[in-house]
Structures are given as structure tokens and as C-alpha cells.
Amino acid sequence: MTDDPVRAVRAAVARTLDAAVLAFESTFEVLGPPFFRGASTGCCDLRVPVVRAEVSFDPGRMPWPSATRSAVLHGRTLWMGSPGAAPGGPPEWEALPARGLAASDLVTLLWVRGVTAAVERPGEPGRFDVEVDAATAAAHSPPDVAASLREDPVSEPPVDVLRGSVLVDDGGTGIVREVDLTSAGDPERRLTLALRRTARCTVEVPGAAGAG
């Protein structure tokens, strides 16, 4: 068992961000009306930083069509791609201002910086049941990331606490492999993130020569 589970989880988040090149799958789900759900798959190279994702939306009861869109976060710009005019052609890109990684699927990992309580499950090395404080997550982040955390959809309406689990590789000494958090409040909102190391993340940045 880990002597200091809170410190172990925070250290794992730092190691994960230092790992640089990662592949991921993530979901965001509103568990009550309007029952909105989004899911993403992609990769990131945090040395740039750049994040590429394919994002699908199930609007639930919201008056929106289901959709799949491409997204590229490059530095402080989030590029959102819509289907182009020609069938099968390249997407049409819209550039939006962003405050770094908190505008990407890695926001779920950044929330875990706010862990205030953690217990390692008996017989499951590296699996921690956690409680995350939203204000603490912001306080442990750079100012621009903190601002984005406060504006993240999981905080609208504002929530104070998220609860769930974090799986850390190598019995608690490696990178974060899985995050599963549910916010308090009505409706509850659930965020999941699965991460793995990958050798390369190739990204064509709209309006630039590319990165990867």
C-alpha cells in the first residue's frame, strides 16, 4: 500500500504531463437532463504542446444534431473542424482562443491536481478512490489553466467536488492510465480519460507547416 496516497496521485499527474507523447480516449457525460454525451480519441505531444482529437457528440435532449468533428489544440489556439463543402474533402477550420491544455481532453487529468483525499484499493495496486476539490485543482495550476478550469463545462453550474477513481501504472509509481470522475450536483456530470504512451503523435496544424 502507498504511504501517502494523495501525494502519490499528484506525483503521477506530474509524471504523466512530463511523459510528453500520449494517446487518449475520453468521454464527458451529463447524467441527467439534457443527457448530453461527448467522446474523443486522439493523441498529444506536450513538448509543443499540441493535441489532436476526433470528437463525437450525442446531444441527448439538446436541440443539436449528432456530429463528429476534428479538433486541434496548438499552444493557445483551438482549431475546430467542420465538414468541408466537398464530400470527403478537408474540413473547414475555425480558430478559437484557448488557455492551453485545459481546452483539451487532458482537462480531466488537470482536475486530478486537486485531489484532497485518496485511498488505494486493497488488492488493486495503483487503483485509488479519490475526492477532488475544484478550488484546489485551480490553485495547483498556472493562472491561465486555473481560469479555464473555472470555466470548464464540468463547472457549469459550478461544482465543488468530484469523486471517482484514478489508476496509476506500475502499482502507483508510473503515469496515470485511467481517470473516472463524477461531479456532485444536479445533474451529475461524469468525465473519463484513458491514457497510454505512444511513440509519436503526428498533427497537421491548420494554418501552419505542421507539428508532430
C-alpha positions as CSV (number, residue, x, y, z in Angstrom):
1,M,0.0,0.0,0.0
2,T,1.1,3.6,-0.7
3,D,2.2,5.5,2.4
4,D,0.8,8.9,1.2
5,P,-1.9,8.3,-1.5
6,V,-2.7,12.0,-2.1
7,R,1.0,12.7,-2.8
8,A,1.3,9.6,-4.9
9,V,-1.7,10.6,-7.2
10,R,-0.4,14.2,-7.6
11,A,3.1,12.9,-8.4
12,A,1.6,10.6,-11.0
13,V,-0.2,13.5,-12.7
14,A,3.1,15.4,-12.9
15,R,4.9,12.3,-14.4
16,T,2.1,11.9,-16.9
17,L,2.4,15.5,-18.1
18,D,6.2,15.0,-18.3
19,A,5.7,11.9,-20.4
20,A,5.1,14.2,-23.4
21,V,3.7,11.9,-26.1
22,L,0.4,10.1,-25.2
23,A,-2.6,8.6,-26.9
24,F,-6.0,9.0,-25.2
25,E,-9.7,8.2,-25.2
26,S,-12.1,10.4,-23.2
27,T,-15.8,11.0,-22.5
28,F,-17.9,13.7,-21.0
29,E,-21.5,12.8,-20.0
30,V,-24.3,14.7,-18.4
31,L,-26.1,12.0,-16.3
32,G,-29.4,13.9,-16.0
33,P,-31.5,16.1,-18.3
34,P,-30.4,17.0,-21.0
35,F,-28.4,13.8,-21.1
36,F,-25.6,15.2,-23.3
37,R,-22.6,13.0,-24.2
38,G,-19.3,13.6,-26.0
39,A,-16.5,11.2,-26.7
40,S,-13.0,11.8,-28.1
41,T,-10.0,9.8,-29.3
42,G,-6.6,11.3,-30.2
43,C,-3.1,12.0,-29.1
44,C,-0.9,14.7,-27.8
45,D,2.7,15.9,-27.8
46,L,3.1,18.1,-24.7
47,R,6.5,19.3,-25.8
48,V,4.8,21.6,-28.3
49,P,2.1,21.5,-26.9
50,V,-0.3,20.1,-29.5
51,V,-3.4,17.9,-29.1
52,R,-5.3,16.2,-31.9
53,A,-8.8,14.7,-31.3
54,E,-11.7,13.3,-33.2
55,V,-14.8,14.4,-31.2
56,S,-18.3,12.9,-31.5
57,F,-21.4,14.4,-29.8
58,D,-24.6,12.8,-28.8
59,P,-26.8,15.8,-28.0
60,G,-29.3,13.9,-25.9
61,R,-32.3,16.2,-25.4
62,M,-30.4,19.3,-26.7
63,P,-31.7,20.7,-30.0
64,W,-28.5,19.9,-31.8
65,P,-27.7,17.2,-34.4
66,S,-25.3,14.4,-33.6
67,A,-21.9,15.3,-35.1
68,T,-18.3,14.2,-35.4
69,R,-15.6,16.9,-35.6
70,S,-11.9,17.2,-35.7
71,A,-10.1,19.4,-33.1
72,V,-6.5,20.5,-32.9
73,L,-5.1,22.4,-29.9
74,H,-1.9,24.1,-30.7
75,G,-0.5,26.4,-28.0
76,R,-3.2,28.9,-27.2
77,T,-5.3,28.2,-30.3
78,L,-8.1,25.6,-30.5
79,W,-8.9,24.7,-34.1
80,M,-12.4,23.2,-34.6
81,G,-13.0,21.4,-37.9
82,S,-16.4,21.2,-39.6
83,P,-17.2,19.0,-42.7
84,G,-16.0,20.7,-45.8
85,A,-18.1,21.7,-48.7
86,A,-17.0,18.8,-50.8
87,P,-18.0,15.3,-49.7
88,G,-14.9,13.6,-48.3
89,G,-12.9,16.8,-48.6
90,P,-10.8,18.5,-46.0
91,P,-12.6,20.1,-43.0
92,E,-13.2,23.8,-42.7
93,W,-11.4,25.1,-39.7
94,E,-12.4,27.8,-37.2
95,A,-9.7,29.2,-34.8
96,L,-10.8,29.8,-31.2
97,P,-8.7,31.3,-28.4
98,A,-7.7,28.8,-25.7
99,R,-5.8,28.8,-22.5
100,G,-3.6,25.8,-23.1
101,L,-4.2,22.2,-22.2
102,A,-7.3,23.0,-20.2
103,A,-9.1,23.5,-23.5
104,S,-8.4,19.9,-24.5
105,D,-9.4,16.4,-23.3
106,L,-6.5,16.5,-20.9
107,V,-8.6,18.8,-18.7
108,T,-9.8,15.6,-16.9
109,L,-6.2,14.9,-15.9
110,L,-5.7,18.5,-14.8
111,W,-8.7,18.2,-12.4
112,V,-6.8,15.4,-10.6
113,R,-4.3,18.0,-9.4
114,G,-7.0,18.9,-6.9
115,V,-7.1,15.5,-5.2
116,T,-7.6,16.1,-1.4
117,A,-8.4,12.5,-0.4
118,A,-7.2,9.2,-1.8
119,V,-7.4,5.6,-0.7
120,E,-5.6,2.8,-2.6
121,R,-8.0,-0.2,-3.1
122,P,-6.9,-3.3,-1.3
123,G,-5.6,-5.9,-3.7
124,E,-5.6,-3.4,-6.6
125,P,-2.1,-1.7,-6.6
126,G,-2.2,1.7,-8.2
127,R,-6.0,2.0,-8.2
128,F,-7.0,4.9,-6.0
129,D,-10.5,6.0,-4.9
130,V,-10.3,9.8,-4.9
131,E,-12.0,13.0,-4.0
132,V,-11.1,16.1,-6.0
133,D,-11.7,19.7,-4.9
134,A,-12.3,22.1,-7.7
135,A,-10.7,25.1,-6.0
136,T,-7.6,23.1,-5.1
137,A,-7.2,21.9,-8.7
138,A,-7.3,25.6,-9.8
139,A,-4.9,26.6,-7.0
140,H,-2.3,23.9,-8.1
141,S,-2.4,25.1,-11.8
142,P,-0.9,28.0,-13.7
143,P,-3.2,31.1,-13.8
144,D,-4.4,30.5,-17.4
145,V,-5.2,26.9,-16.7
146,A,-6.9,27.8,-13.4
147,A,-9.1,30.2,-15.3
148,S,-10.1,27.5,-17.8
149,L,-10.8,25.0,-15.1
150,R,-13.2,27.5,-13.5
151,E,-14.9,27.9,-16.9
152,D,-14.9,24.2,-17.9
153,P,-18.3,22.7,-18.7
154,V,-18.0,20.4,-15.6
155,S,-18.2,23.6,-13.6
156,E,-21.4,24.9,-15.1
157,P,-23.4,25.1,-12.9
158,P,-20.4,25.4,-10.5
159,V,-19.4,22.3,-8.5
160,D,-17.1,22.0,-5.6
161,V,-16.2,18.3,-5.5
162,L,-15.7,15.4,-7.9
163,R,-15.4,11.8,-6.8
164,G,-14.2,8.7,-8.6
165,S,-11.0,6.7,-9.2
166,V,-7.6,7.0,-10.7
167,L,-5.4,4.1,-12.0
168,V,-1.6,4.7,-11.9
169,D,0.7,2.4,-13.8
170,D,3.3,0.2,-12.1
171,G,1.5,-0.2,-8.9
172,G,1.2,3.5,-8.3
173,T,4.7,4.6,-9.4
174,G,4.1,5.2,-13.1
175,I,1.9,7.5,-15.2
176,V,-1.9,7.9,-14.9
177,R,-3.6,5.3,-17.0
178,E,-7.3,6.0,-16.2
179,V,-9.4,8.7,-14.6
180,D,-13.1,8.3,-13.9
181,L,-14.7,11.3,-12.1
182,T,-18.3,12.3,-11.3
183,S,-19.2,15.7,-10.2
184,A,-21.6,16.4,-7.3
185,G,-24.7,18.4,-8.1
186,D,-27.8,18.1,-10.2
187,P,-27.3,16.9,-12.9
188,E,-24.2,14.9,-12.2
189,R,-21.5,15.0,-14.8
190,R,-19.0,12.2,-15.5
191,L,-15.6,12.6,-17.1
192,T,-13.4,9.6,-18.1
193,L,-9.9,9.6,-19.6
194,A,-7.7,6.7,-20.6
195,L,-4.1,7.3,-21.5
196,R,-1.2,5.3,-22.9
197,R,2.3,6.1,-24.0
198,T,2.8,6.2,-27.8
199,A,5.9,6.7,-29.9
200,R,4.6,9.6,-32.0
201,C,1.7,12.0,-32.4
202,T,1.6,13.4,-35.9
203,V,-0.6,16.5,-36.2
204,E,-1.2,18.8,-39.2
205,V,-1.9,22.2,-37.6
206,P,-4.3,24.3,-39.6
207,G,-2.6,27.4,-40.9
208,A,0.9,26.1,-40.1
209,A,3.5,23.9,-41.5
210,G,2.6,21.1,-39.0
211,A,3.8,19.6,-35.8
212,G,4.3,16.1,-34.6
